[in-house]
Amino acid sequence: MLDGAAKIGDLFAEAERLGQKAMATTDHGYLFGAYEFWNKAQSTGVKPIIGIEAYLTPGTARADKSRVRWGDRGQEQDDVSAGGAYTHATMWARDTGGMHNLFRLASYASLEGHFYKARMDRDLLQRFSKGIIATTGCPSGEVQTRLRLGQYKEALKAAAEFQDIFGKDSYYVELMDHGLDIEKRVFEDLLKISKEIGAPLVATNDLHYTRREDSTAHEALLCVQSGSTLSEPTYDQGGKRFAFNGDGYYVKSTEEMWDLWGDYPEALNNTVAIAEQCEVQFNTKADYMPVFDCPPGEDEHSWFVKEVQKGLHERFGEEIPANVQERANFEIEVIAGKGYPGYFLVVADFIQWSKNNGIRVGPGRGSGAGSMAAYAMKITDIDPIEHQLYFERFLNPERESKPDFDVDFDERRRGEVIQYVTEKYGQDKVSQIVTYGTIKAKQALKDSTRVLGKPYALGEQLTKAYPEAIVGRDMPLAGISDPNHPRHHEGQDFRAILEADPEAQQVFELAEGLEGLKRQWGVHAAGVIMSSHPLIDIIPIMRREQDGAVITQFDYPTCETLGLVKMDFLGLRNLTILDDALDNIVDNGKEPLVLEDLPLFDQATFDLLGRGDTLGVFQLDGTAMRQLLRQMKPDTFEDISAVLALYRPGPMGANSHINYAERKNGRQPIVPIHPELEKPLEEVLGITYGLIVYQEQVQRIAQIVAGYTLGAADLLRRAMGKKKPEVLAKEYEPFKAGALERGFSEAAIKALWDIMVPFADYAFNKAHTAAYGVLSFWTGYLKAHYPTEFMAALLTSVGSDKDKMALYLAECRRMGITVLPPDVNDSKANFSAVGGDIRFGMTAVRNVGANVVAEIQRAREEKGRFESFPDFLDKVSASVCNKRTIDSLIKAGAFDSLNHTRRSLNTIHERQAPGGYWSVRPVRHGRGAGRRRVRGRARHPRMGQEDAAQP
């Protein structure tokens, strides 16, 4: 990353144009792009060869992190790379088994051999060499490094060792010619080694960009990597900027390669021979669903059915309503038919474990709340029938789809749940998921401005004039100059700058070369892969050095394509707030509250919403949202669900949020879509005052009017959302036929279709808004009935965000709640409710960490309350007496109750001797007897009492 400037689609297009029959990918150290490369090739006539340019230890064991030098003083430029850390090696997979051995090699290199780079050693190569073709590699390879150092015997020995590892027919002497001196220096010796060990030659071309003219974009990309500019001198020019010599690192034609290597035809012919040998396949039909450990005598299907039935009785009592049982039976049939009982059991297990261990879990998230089976198994906590939610929106029986439960946890304890599933299903079968950061349009403009050495203001001017992103997606730079792009008209101001300023045009042209390239890898915020088989046998994995986390090298769409299951473990701050608020209620001497037992109707809560007093209420605390609530005056739970769906760009663009509020309160008439449709659609649209608000409504309308199944209706909804004229025209005919068959007129059908198509695009998933609406109701209920306890929890949650802290402290003042200052005798780590007041939490004081607060509390409990500042210093451990910590506590007023003024304590603090810590020791003789000495200055224990009344 930040080295390869070739986009995969462009690579294959260029290879096809040149008539090339095969191309290999050899990413440095990892196999991030292997599947994307292979998959893209399937639609071309170019064979994909999967390989790696690996990092090898310099003859040491992979766990050995010592640096190795082979050369003498003065040969550092030619010696082992990275100051003696690694060499390079090129390898390609001959077959699918060999590709999986590459996966294992790259995985173990990261898991066990990382030292600057993920390094393999000879031990790993010997274990996983089957099915792999290898070469002497590039100039940084071990053989060429030895040759440059004048160590021919050692180079020959290394080549022979690698030949023994990979096999005589699978090890080649690699020749390159990019016009580099280091290539020419070893050329004759490479030919000699080839003859001595009988290793065939192969001529290769190292490419880092697609066309010769892309070399400037590649050079700029290297500047992005190194933080330099194109005007700085390179290493070869006596400077410190990393750059490639020449512009020959592109896809070369057959003719160009013959011009270079015509004297060695066998080296070129062997490229064809290798390509003909290599044939790999990715298995996109595999299923690695994690296996649930069922009780003896049960399998996943039988146990799933029993768990659902047991849960239905727990939810509905001895007599399960007929419609509930019918819905559950239908879902069981679909889930079993698709092979997902184990998935439901796994999810239910870690959710139940979390609840049993006091970890709060959200009532639901996404379309999963539409499943009765999930409700029965306590995966979700809202009744899908009561809230008109549909299973088919979650798991459509009429298309290939996998279930995908996104689960919210108390953000402080999410890691415990991941640790539980890791231990239960095996560390080798659970992994976090990589993400790739792509250089988007605006970032490309900023990067180009910097590497060209242009003024910062120019980059700011360009990015501000560039069209805004829509739903997180930038308009591509190509859209600026392409009049056929749907957003081309938005770039008028930007084009005017380009036309008026040649420097801006230069920046733009370079940015086009950077846009879309991968910038860095990261970790998915919530996703976890869980597998029935060891992951290292399926995909390449790696270890993050900072924390040891195991991460896939493929992103989650690729993992899912290859049969792996992604589970989303999300940390939700508001669940933490709920738990803290409930603890505050008990700690403040009130009866415990069980949120799950609350009916979703409470007048005081709806009054609070109607006033817009929702600062801190989940998803309802924005200024515009609070204004909408005042206009809407919610008085049912349905209104909460609706406002969460309506307060989004699509519905707001159609003014649906205002229409809902106006119709609800009788200020706007409720006009049916068409008179014929008023009664048939009353059950669907009555609750939303004639407006289509939810995706589920689109499904039900198609079922009622045109006779679709809910599964087919979901497919229709998806097709509508794509807004492709040819797709819409195709879908309209069966919809029209079904509606005509049920007696509706063409006018009514057309009116309905014209309303449904735009709404299907931005109508929201009711299962999600209903589930999140429960959290909105609960937080609103707590603010209405337990304001002190709730606001204390809210303040705790934003302790590190000073802007949010100021906002919520102001809200406390508005509510008439006094926030007492921190106090070393009374404060806890978190904000706490004290009667009708709130005591400031000490961890929210800058420079005061949780460990410090824990030590203060321990000292307070074991040695009694602090009587004075010296008494405090005497009782706490040295870890608390850090100068910055004490200074922050003084300034926050944490010692005010000890009858010292902050001014007097600051005076002592400023005279503190060097060292960064307070020290307190008794003075045992002379005039100071009976007093304490605070770091070189004697003070009476009652110091400062004379001005204690001062602020």
Secondary structure, 3 states (H helix, E strand, C coil): CCCCCCCHHHHHHHHHHCCCCEEEEEEECCCCCHHHHHHHHCCCCCEEEEEEEEEECCCCCCCCCCCCCCCCCCCHHHCCHHHHCEEEEEEEECEHHHHHHHHHHHHHHHHHHCCCCCEECHHHHHHCCCCEEEECCCCCEHHHHHHHCCCHHHHHHHHHHHHHHHCHHHEEEEECCCCCHHHHHHHHHHHHHHHHHCCCEEECCCCCCCCHHHHHHHHHHHHHHHCCCCCCCEHHHCCCECCCCCCCCCCCCHHHHHHHHCCCHHHHHHHHHHHHHCECCCCCCCCCCCCCCCCCCCCHHHHHHHHHHHHHHHHHCCCCCHHHHHHHHHHHHHHHHHCCHHHHHHHHHHHHHHHHCCCCECCCCHHHHHCHHHHHCCCCCCCCCCCCCCHHHCCCCCCCCCCCCEEEEECCCHHHHHHHHHHHHCHHHEEEEEEEEECCHHHHHHHHHHHCCCCHHHHHHHHHHCCCCECCECCCCHHHHCCCCCCHHHHHHHHHHHHHCHHHHHHHHHHHHHCCCEEEEEEEEEEEEECCCCHHHCCCEEECCCCCCEEECCCHHHHHHCCCEEEEEEEEHHHHHHHHHHHHHHHCCCCCCCHHHCCCCCHHHHHHHHHCCCCCCCCCCCHHHHHHHHHHCCCCHHHHHHHHHHCCHHHHHCCHHHHHHHHHCCCCCCCCCCHHHCCCCHHHHHHHCCCCCEHHHHHHHHHHHHCCCHHHHHHHHHHHHHCCHHHHHHHHHHHHHHHHHCCCCHHHHHHHHHHHHHHHHHCECHHHHHHHHHHHHHHHHHHHHCHHHHHHHHHHHCCCCHHHHHHHHHHHHHCCCCEECCCCCCCCCCCEEECCEEECCHHHCCCCCHHHHHHHHHHHHHHCCCCCHHHHHHHCCHHHHEHHHHHHHHHHCCCHHHCCCHHHHHHHHHCCCCCCECCEEECCCHHHCCCEEECCEEECCCCCHHHCCCC
